[in-house]
Amino acid sequence: STADTGEVLETWQPWAENVRAAIEPITGRERWADSQVLATSDALIRIRYRPGVTERMRVRHVQEVSGSPQVVAYFAIDAVIHVQTRGRELHLACTRYAAEGFRRGRST
């Protein structure tokens, strides 16, 4: 879509919701061991295998805390890693961003 000024606006559409995941920080050792994939990533998200996940997507993680407002984190997917688990699991190397309307630092 475009704004009144003619600027192209990027909008996000939900692709999959309520996906169970494990979100883990990536350590310096993991970055060094697999520098091609994890050099700029700061989180590894593990999900059940789901065809169609790409680096052009992002993850929106909503953490509900009892008695508090929701905490929402956004992750840009840097790499989709197909793990040797007989097609049961995907690992997503991601960079965390604070705001919903973030712009990626590199062209996609």
C-alpha positions, 0 to 999 in steps of 0.5 A: 500500500502507499501513504498519501505522500506516495511513499510505499508502506510495508505492512505485515499479515499474519501467516501462522498464529499460536505457534509453540516455540522455544526462544534462546539467546545465541552465545558468542561461541555459537556465533563463532562456530557457525559465523555464516548463519549466526554472525548478526543474529542474537536469538535462535527460535525452535519451532515444529517443522512448517513448510513455507517459512522464509527469511522474508518473514518475522516472528511476533512473540507475545508474552503474557504476564499475569497482572501486567500488560503484554510484552511483545517482541519482534524478531527478523528471521535471518536464516531458516535452518533445516535441522536433521530431525526427520523434518520435525523441527526448524531453527530460525536464526533471528535478530530481535527488534523493539518496535513493530514498524522496524526496518531491516538493516539489509535489503531482502 
